Amino acid sequence: MKSVKLFLTALAVLTGTSVLAQSNLKEVVAPGNKVFVQIVNDADHPLPEDEMADLTRVSAEAGEWACVESAEEADFILRVEAKKKMVFNSPRTWLTPSVVDKEGNVIWQGDTYKADATLTNGFRATNACIRKMLEKGFQKNLFVKAER
């Protein structure tokens, strides 16, 4: 077992990736754990406060995590890079989620999800984008990799 850990450590150092961090994803994102949702807004195109609150609440509910007020209290950080801007006179939102452990290692990186404001989503681009992130990013990617 020591030789496997040594090999993975050497591989992580050589490739610059955190191979060892992937092994604890299941424990980190387990239901009941405490999460701090960190929304990293684009400086020029931030999300409004009410949409950031919705993103925080819905993300914690989807993972069955307890949301806390600071990163120090949390078992892990759900970092979501967010951007919202007008494209052809219609709002468009982009969200890119990642899971960061207590040591600051990114142990899961999701794709970038985008949505436009349309009649079918009630002209709420951010809500549609959050739904895509939860369905495609969490349900079909994060929870599968974490064996949930």
PyMOL commands that place a pseudoatom at each C-alpha (Angstrom):
pseudoatom trace, name=CA, resn=MET, resi=1, chain=A, elem=C, hetatm=0, pos=[0.000, 0.000, 0.000]
pseudoatom trace, name=CA, resn=LYS, resi=2, chain=A, elem=C, hetatm=0, pos=[2.892, 2.354, 0.770]
pseudoatom trace, name=CA, resn=SER, resi=3, chain=A, elem=C, hetatm=0, pos=[4.313, 1.822, -2.704]
pseudoatom trace, name=CA, resn=VAL, resi=4, chain=A, elem=C, hetatm=0, pos=[0.975, 2.788, -4.285]
pseudoatom trace, name=CA, resn=LYS, resi=5, chain=A, elem=C, hetatm=0, pos=[0.820, 6.018, -2.265]
pseudoatom trace, name=CA, resn=LEU, resi=6, chain=A, elem=C, hetatm=0, pos=[4.451, 6.750, -3.118]
pseudoatom trace, name=CA, resn=PHE, resi=7, chain=A, elem=C, hetatm=0, pos=[3.746, 6.157, -6.820]
pseudoatom trace, name=CA, resn=LEU, resi=8, chain=A, elem=C, hetatm=0, pos=[0.666, 8.411, -6.745]
pseudoatom trace, name=CA, resn=THR, resi=9, chain=A, elem=C, hetatm=0, pos=[2.598, 11.133, -4.930]
pseudoatom trace, name=CA, resn=ALA, resi=10, chain=A, elem=C, hetatm=0, pos=[5.411, 10.970, -7.492]
pseudoatom trace, name=CA, resn=LEU, resi=11, chain=A, elem=C, hetatm=0, pos=[2.874, 11.020, -10.331]
pseudoatom trace, name=CA, resn=ALA, resi=12, chain=A, elem=C, hetatm=0, pos=[1.131, 14.055, -8.822]
pseudoatom trace, name=CA, resn=VAL, resi=13, chain=A, elem=C, hetatm=0, pos=[4.439, 15.908, -8.471]
pseudoatom trace, name=CA, resn=LEU, resi=14, chain=A, elem=C, hetatm=0, pos=[5.532, 15.090, -12.022]
pseudoatom trace, name=CA, resn=THR, resi=15, chain=A, elem=C, hetatm=0, pos=[2.236, 15.959, -13.668]
pseudoatom trace, name=CA, resn=GLY, resi=16, chain=A, elem=C, hetatm=0, pos=[1.369, 18.882, -11.418]
pseudoatom trace, name=CA, resn=THR, resi=17, chain=A, elem=C, hetatm=0, pos=[-2.042, 17.410, -10.585]
pseudoatom trace, name=CA, resn=SER, resi=18, chain=A, elem=C, hetatm=0, pos=[-3.523, 16.185, -7.370]
pseudoatom trace, name=CA, resn=VAL, resi=19, chain=A, elem=C, hetatm=0, pos=[-4.046, 12.474, -7.970]
pseudoatom trace, name=CA, resn=LEU, resi=20, chain=A, elem=C, hetatm=0, pos=[-4.195, 11.734, -4.240]
pseudoatom trace, name=CA, resn=ALA, resi=21, chain=A, elem=C, hetatm=0, pos=[-6.896, 14.342, -3.710]
pseudoatom trace, name=CA, resn=GLN, resi=22, chain=A, elem=C, hetatm=0, pos=[-9.247, 12.471, -6.051]
pseudoatom trace, name=CA, resn=SER, resi=23, chain=A, elem=C, hetatm=0, pos=[-9.331, 9.476, -3.723]
pseudoatom trace, name=CA, resn=ASN, resi=24, chain=A, elem=C, hetatm=0, pos=[-11.107, 11.392, -0.937]
pseudoatom trace, name=CA, resn=LEU, resi=25, chain=A, elem=C, hetatm=0, pos=[-13.819, 13.025, -3.072]
pseudoatom trace, name=CA, resn=LYS, resi=26, chain=A, elem=C, hetatm=0, pos=[-16.410, 10.582, -1.722]
pseudoatom trace, name=CA, resn=GLU, resi=27, chain=A, elem=C, hetatm=0, pos=[-15.731, 11.578, 1.892]
pseudoatom trace, name=CA, resn=VAL, resi=28, chain=A, elem=C, hetatm=0, pos=[-15.501, 15.285, 1.120]
pseudoatom trace, name=CA, resn=VAL, resi=29, chain=A, elem=C, hetatm=0, pos=[-18.878, 15.630, -0.641]
pseudoatom trace, name=CA, resn=ALA, resi=30, chain=A, elem=C, hetatm=0, pos=[-20.769, 13.141, 1.529]
pseudoatom trace, name=CA, resn=PRO, resi=31, chain=A, elem=C, hetatm=0, pos=[-24.311, 14.155, 2.541]
pseudoatom trace, name=CA, resn=GLY, resi=32, chain=A, elem=C, hetatm=0, pos=[-24.420, 15.985, 5.858]
pseudoatom trace, name=CA, resn=ASN, resi=33, chain=A, elem=C, hetatm=0, pos=[-21.013, 17.605, 5.432]
pseudoatom trace, name=CA, resn=LYS, resi=34, chain=A, elem=C, hetatm=0, pos=[-20.648, 21.356, 5.873]
pseudoatom trace, name=CA, resn=VAL, resi=35, chain=A, elem=C, hetatm=0, pos=[-20.113, 23.417, 2.717]
pseudoatom trace, name=CA, resn=PHE, resi=36, chain=A, elem=C, hetatm=0, pos=[-19.076, 27.007, 2.152]
pseudoatom trace, name=CA, resn=VAL, resi=37, chain=A, elem=C, hetatm=0, pos=[-20.328, 28.194, -1.228]
pseudoatom trace, name=CA, resn=GLN, resi=38, chain=A, elem=C, hetatm=0, pos=[-17.826, 30.680, -2.628]
pseudoatom trace, name=CA, resn=ILE, resi=39, chain=A, elem=C, hetatm=0, pos=[-19.127, 32.601, -5.616]
pseudoatom trace, name=CA, resn=VAL, resi=40, chain=A, elem=C, hetatm=0, pos=[-16.307, 34.117, -7.639]
pseudoatom trace, name=CA, resn=ASN, resi=41, chain=A, elem=C, hetatm=0, pos=[-17.951, 36.854, -9.668]
pseudoatom trace, name=CA, resn=ASP, resi=42, chain=A, elem=C, hetatm=0, pos=[-16.514, 38.218, -12.870]
pseudoatom trace, name=CA, resn=ALA, resi=43, chain=A, elem=C, hetatm=0, pos=[-15.333, 41.742, -11.984]
pseudoatom trace, name=CA, resn=ASP, resi=44, chain=A, elem=C, hetatm=0, pos=[-17.082, 43.387, -14.922]
pseudoatom trace, name=CA, resn=HIS, resi=45, chain=A, elem=C, hetatm=0, pos=[-20.228, 41.223, -14.984]
pseudoatom trace, name=CA, resn=PRO, resi=46, chain=A, elem=C, hetatm=0, pos=[-21.248, 40.033, -11.472]
pseudoatom trace, name=CA, resn=LEU, resi=47, chain=A, elem=C, hetatm=0, pos=[-24.408, 38.179, -10.498]
pseudoatom trace, name=CA, resn=PRO, resi=48, chain=A, elem=C, hetatm=0, pos=[-27.004, 40.175, -8.535]
pseudoatom trace, name=CA, resn=GLU, resi=49, chain=A, elem=C, hetatm=0, pos=[-27.258, 39.453, -4.785]
pseudoatom trace, name=CA, resn=ASP, resi=50, chain=A, elem=C, hetatm=0, pos=[-30.604, 37.606, -5.010]
pseudoatom trace, name=CA, resn=GLU, resi=51, chain=A, elem=C, hetatm=0, pos=[-29.244, 35.253, -7.682]
pseudoatom trace, name=CA, resn=MET, resi=52, chain=A, elem=C, hetatm=0, pos=[-26.130, 34.554, -5.597]
pseudoatom trace, name=CA, resn=ALA, resi=53, chain=A, elem=C, hetatm=0, pos=[-28.374, 33.670, -2.629]
pseudoatom trace, name=CA, resn=ASP, resi=54, chain=A, elem=C, hetatm=0, pos=[-30.424, 31.310, -4.827]
pseudoatom trace, name=CA, resn=LEU, resi=55, chain=A, elem=C, hetatm=0, pos=[-27.247, 29.657, -6.128]
pseudoatom trace, name=CA, resn=THR, resi=56, chain=A, elem=C, hetatm=0, pos=[-25.932, 29.116, -2.595]
pseudoatom trace, name=CA, resn=ARG, resi=57, chain=A, elem=C, hetatm=0, pos=[-29.203, 27.715, -1.237]
pseudoatom trace, name=CA, resn=VAL, resi=58, chain=A, elem=C, hetatm=0, pos=[-29.985, 25.406, -4.162]
pseudoatom trace, name=CA, resn=SER, resi=59, chain=A, elem=C, hetatm=0, pos=[-26.431, 24.036, -4.377]
pseudoatom trace, name=CA, resn=ALA, resi=60, chain=A, elem=C, hetatm=0, pos=[-26.391, 23.106, -0.689]
pseudoatom trace, name=CA, resn=GLU, resi=61, chain=A, elem=C, hetatm=0, pos=[-29.830, 21.482, -0.939]
pseudoatom trace, name=CA, resn=ALA, resi=62, chain=A, elem=C, hetatm=0, pos=[-28.844, 19.450, -4.007]
pseudoatom trace, name=CA, resn=GLY, resi=63, chain=A, elem=C, hetatm=0, pos=[-25.869, 17.938, -2.241]
pseudoatom trace, name=CA, resn=GLU, resi=64, chain=A, elem=C, hetatm=0, pos=[-27.689, 17.526, 1.075]
pseudoatom trace, name=CA, resn=TRP, resi=65, chain=A, elem=C, hetatm=0, pos=[-24.983, 19.648, 2.706]
pseudoatom trace, name=CA, resn=ALA, resi=66, chain=A, elem=C, hetatm=0, pos=[-25.243, 22.084, 5.584]
pseudoatom trace, name=CA, resn=CYS, resi=67, chain=A, elem=C, hetatm=0, pos=[-24.337, 25.576, 4.397]
pseudoatom trace, name=CA, resn=VAL, resi=68, chain=A, elem=C, hetatm=0, pos=[-21.987, 27.535, 6.701]
pseudoatom trace, name=CA, resn=GLU, resi=69, chain=A, elem=C, hetatm=0, pos=[-20.953, 31.197, 6.749]
pseudoatom trace, name=CA, resn=SER, resi=70, chain=A, elem=C, hetatm=0, pos=[-17.163, 30.808, 6.524]
pseudoatom trace, name=CA, resn=ALA, resi=71, chain=A, elem=C, hetatm=0, pos=[-14.605, 28.564, 4.855]
pseudoatom trace, name=CA, resn=GLU, resi=72, chain=A, elem=C, hetatm=0, pos=[-13.007, 27.792, 8.249]
pseudoatom trace, name=CA, resn=GLU, resi=73, chain=A, elem=C, hetatm=0, pos=[-16.198, 26.093, 9.487]
pseudoatom trace, name=CA, resn=ALA, resi=74, chain=A, elem=C, hetatm=0, pos=[-16.682, 24.057, 6.308]
pseudoatom trace, name=CA, resn=ASP, resi=75, chain=A, elem=C, hetatm=0, pos=[-15.613, 20.528, 5.428]
pseudoatom trace, name=CA, resn=PHE, resi=76, chain=A, elem=C, hetatm=0, pos=[-15.107, 21.740, 1.851]
pseudoatom trace, name=CA, resn=ILE, resi=77, chain=A, elem=C, hetatm=0, pos=[-15.651, 24.734, -0.418]
pseudoatom trace, name=CA, resn=LEU, resi=78, chain=A, elem=C, hetatm=0, pos=[-17.930, 24.701, -3.432]
pseudoatom trace, name=CA, resn=ARG, resi=79, chain=A, elem=C, hetatm=0, pos=[-16.387, 27.392, -5.619]
pseudoatom trace, name=CA, resn=VAL, resi=80, chain=A, elem=C, hetatm=0, pos=[-18.581, 28.661, -8.450]
pseudoatom trace, name=CA, resn=GLU, resi=81, chain=A, elem=C, hetatm=0, pos=[-17.130, 31.063, -10.984]
pseudoatom trace, name=CA, resn=ALA, resi=82, chain=A, elem=C, hetatm=0, pos=[-20.016, 33.187, -12.220]
pseudoatom trace, name=CA, resn=LYS, resi=83, chain=A, elem=C, hetatm=0, pos=[-20.483, 35.656, -15.039]
pseudoatom trace, name=CA, resn=LYS, resi=84, chain=A, elem=C, hetatm=0, pos=[-23.602, 37.364, -16.337]
pseudoatom trace, name=CA, resn=LYS, resi=85, chain=A, elem=C, hetatm=0, pos=[-23.761, 39.789, -19.230]
pseudoatom trace, name=CA, resn=MET, resi=86, chain=A, elem=C, hetatm=0, pos=[-25.970, 40.963, -22.050]
pseudoatom trace, name=CA, resn=VAL, resi=87, chain=A, elem=C, hetatm=0, pos=[-25.566, 39.162, -25.381]
pseudoatom trace, name=CA, resn=PHE, resi=88, chain=A, elem=C, hetatm=0, pos=[-27.698, 40.445, -28.248]
pseudoatom trace, name=CA, resn=ASN, resi=89, chain=A, elem=C, hetatm=0, pos=[-29.967, 42.292, -25.770]
pseudoatom trace, name=CA, resn=SER, resi=90, chain=A, elem=C, hetatm=0, pos=[-30.601, 39.151, -23.728]
pseudoatom trace, name=CA, resn=PRO, resi=91, chain=A, elem=C, hetatm=0, pos=[-28.962, 38.177, -20.419]
pseudoatom trace, name=CA, resn=ARG, resi=92, chain=A, elem=C, hetatm=0, pos=[-26.644, 35.170, -20.520]
pseudoatom trace, name=CA, resn=THR, resi=93, chain=A, elem=C, hetatm=0, pos=[-25.155, 33.450, -17.466]
pseudoatom trace, name=CA, resn=TRP, resi=94, chain=A, elem=C, hetatm=0, pos=[-22.077, 31.210, -17.197]
pseudoatom trace, name=CA, resn=LEU, resi=95, chain=A, elem=C, hetatm=0, pos=[-21.317, 29.040, -14.124]
pseudoatom trace, name=CA, resn=THR, resi=96, chain=A, elem=C, hetatm=0, pos=[-18.233, 26.870, -13.537]
pseudoatom trace, name=CA, resn=PRO, resi=97, chain=A, elem=C, hetatm=0, pos=[-18.316, 24.791, -10.314]
pseudoatom trace, name=CA, resn=SER, resi=98, chain=A, elem=C, hetatm=0, pos=[-15.385, 23.176, -8.511]
pseudoatom trace, name=CA, resn=VAL, resi=99, chain=A, elem=C, hetatm=0, pos=[-14.867, 21.415, -5.184]
pseudoatom trace, name=CA, resn=VAL, resi=100, chain=A, elem=C, hetatm=0, pos=[-11.956, 22.539, -3.020]
pseudoatom trace, name=CA, resn=ASP, resi=101, chain=A, elem=C, hetatm=0, pos=[-10.821, 20.616, 0.062]
pseudoatom trace, name=CA, resn=LYS, resi=102, chain=A, elem=C, hetatm=0, pos=[-9.689, 22.144, 3.373]
pseudoatom trace, name=CA, resn=GLU, resi=103, chain=A, elem=C, hetatm=0, pos=[-6.071, 22.249, 2.177]
pseudoatom trace, name=CA, resn=GLY, resi=104, chain=A, elem=C, hetatm=0, pos=[-7.035, 24.330, -0.854]
pseudoatom trace, name=CA, resn=ASN, resi=105, chain=A, elem=C, hetatm=0, pos=[-6.681, 21.532, -3.435]
pseudoatom trace, name=CA, resn=VAL, resi=106, chain=A, elem=C, hetatm=0, pos=[-9.183, 21.487, -6.277]
pseudoatom trace, name=CA, resn=ILE, resi=107, chain=A, elem=C, hetatm=0, pos=[-10.435, 17.891, -6.159]
pseudoatom trace, name=CA, resn=TRP, resi=108, chain=A, elem=C, hetatm=0, pos=[-13.185, 18.215, -8.755]
pseudoatom trace, name=CA, resn=GLN, resi=109, chain=A, elem=C, hetatm=0, pos=[-13.630, 20.665, -11.618]
pseudoatom trace, name=CA, resn=GLY, resi=110, chain=A, elem=C, hetatm=0, pos=[-16.931, 20.863, -13.464]
pseudoatom trace, name=CA, resn=ASP, resi=111, chain=A, elem=C, hetatm=0, pos=[-17.587, 22.085, -16.975]
pseudoatom trace, name=CA, resn=THR, resi=112, chain=A, elem=C, hetatm=0, pos=[-18.793, 25.595, -17.724]
pseudoatom trace, name=CA, resn=TYR, resi=113, chain=A, elem=C, hetatm=0, pos=[-22.567, 25.764, -18.050]
pseudoatom trace, name=CA, resn=LYS, resi=114, chain=A, elem=C, hetatm=0, pos=[-24.362, 28.611, -19.800]
pseudoatom trace, name=CA, resn=ALA, resi=115, chain=A, elem=C, hetatm=0, pos=[-27.941, 29.640, -20.313]
pseudoatom trace, name=CA, resn=ASP, resi=116, chain=A, elem=C, hetatm=0, pos=[-29.784, 32.464, -22.037]
pseudoatom trace, name=CA, resn=ALA, resi=117, chain=A, elem=C, hetatm=0, pos=[-32.956, 34.145, -20.870]
pseudoatom trace, name=CA, resn=THR, resi=118, chain=A, elem=C, hetatm=0, pos=[-35.811, 32.613, -22.870]
pseudoatom trace, name=CA, resn=LEU, resi=119, chain=A, elem=C, hetatm=0, pos=[-39.560, 32.300, -22.598]
pseudoatom trace, name=CA, resn=THR, resi=120, chain=A, elem=C, hetatm=0, pos=[-39.238, 28.646, -21.507]
pseudoatom trace, name=CA, resn=ASN, resi=121, chain=A, elem=C, hetatm=0, pos=[-37.163, 29.557, -18.438]
pseudoatom trace, name=CA, resn=GLY, resi=122, chain=A, elem=C, hetatm=0, pos=[-39.201, 32.640, -17.551]
pseudoatom trace, name=CA, resn=PHE, resi=123, chain=A, elem=C, hetatm=0, pos=[-36.454, 34.928, -18.828]
pseudoatom trace, name=CA, resn=ARG, resi=124, chain=A, elem=C, hetatm=0, pos=[-34.311, 33.895, -15.829]
pseudoatom trace, name=CA, resn=ALA, resi=125, chain=A, elem=C, hetatm=0, pos=[-30.955, 32.936, -17.321]
pseudoatom trace, name=CA, resn=THR, resi=126, chain=A, elem=C, hetatm=0, pos=[-29.315, 32.337, -13.942]
pseudoatom trace, name=CA, resn=ASN, resi=127, chain=A, elem=C, hetatm=0, pos=[-32.034, 29.940, -12.747]
pseudoatom trace, name=CA, resn=ALA, resi=128, chain=A, elem=C, hetatm=0, pos=[-31.742, 27.971, -15.987]
pseudoatom trace, name=CA, resn=CYS, resi=129, chain=A, elem=C, hetatm=0, pos=[-27.958, 27.878, -15.628]
pseudoatom trace, name=CA, resn=ILE, resi=130, chain=A, elem=C, hetatm=0, pos=[-28.180, 26.703, -12.011]
pseudoatom trace, name=CA, resn=ARG, resi=131, chain=A, elem=C, hetatm=0, pos=[-30.530, 23.913, -13.116]
pseudoatom trace, name=CA, resn=LYS, resi=132, chain=A, elem=C, hetatm=0, pos=[-28.048, 22.835, -15.825]
pseudoatom trace, name=CA, resn=MET, resi=133, chain=A, elem=C, hetatm=0, pos=[-25.174, 22.903, -13.334]
pseudoatom trace, name=CA, resn=LEU, resi=134, chain=A, elem=C, hetatm=0, pos=[-27.115, 20.730, -10.864]
pseudoatom trace, name=CA, resn=GLU, resi=135, chain=A, elem=C, hetatm=0, pos=[-28.361, 18.224, -13.449]
pseudoatom trace, name=CA, resn=LYS, resi=136, chain=A, elem=C, hetatm=0, pos=[-25.253, 17.884, -15.615]
pseudoatom trace, name=CA, resn=GLY, resi=137, chain=A, elem=C, hetatm=0, pos=[-22.494, 18.920, -13.242]
pseudoatom trace, name=CA, resn=PHE, resi=138, chain=A, elem=C, hetatm=0, pos=[-23.626, 17.468, -9.949]
pseudoatom trace, name=CA, resn=GLN, resi=139, chain=A, elem=C, hetatm=0, pos=[-25.959, 14.566, -10.790]
pseudoatom trace, name=CA, resn=LYS, resi=140, chain=A, elem=C, hetatm=0, pos=[-24.150, 13.226, -13.871]
pseudoatom trace, name=CA, resn=ASN, resi=141, chain=A, elem=C, hetatm=0, pos=[-20.561, 14.108, -12.967]
pseudoatom trace, name=CA, resn=LEU, resi=142, chain=A, elem=C, hetatm=0, pos=[-19.721, 14.996, -9.358]
pseudoatom trace, name=CA, resn=PHE, resi=143, chain=A, elem=C, hetatm=0, pos=[-22.027, 12.507, -7.634]
pseudoatom trace, name=CA, resn=VAL, resi=144, chain=A, elem=C, hetatm=0, pos=[-21.044, 9.734, -10.072]
pseudoatom trace, name=CA, resn=LYS, resi=145, chain=A, elem=C, hetatm=0, pos=[-17.339, 10.283, -9.400]
pseudoatom trace, name=CA, resn=ALA, resi=146, chain=A, elem=C, hetatm=0, pos=[-18.034, 10.421, -5.661]
pseudoatom trace, name=CA, resn=GLU, resi=147, chain=A, elem=C, hetatm=0, pos=[-20.054, 7.172, -5.964]
pseudoatom trace, name=CA, resn=ARG, resi=148, chain=A, elem=C, hetatm=0, pos=[-23.222, 8.747, -4.505]
for i in range(1, 148): cmd.bond("trace and resi %d" % i, "trace and resi %d" % (i + 1))
show_as sticks, trace
zoom trace
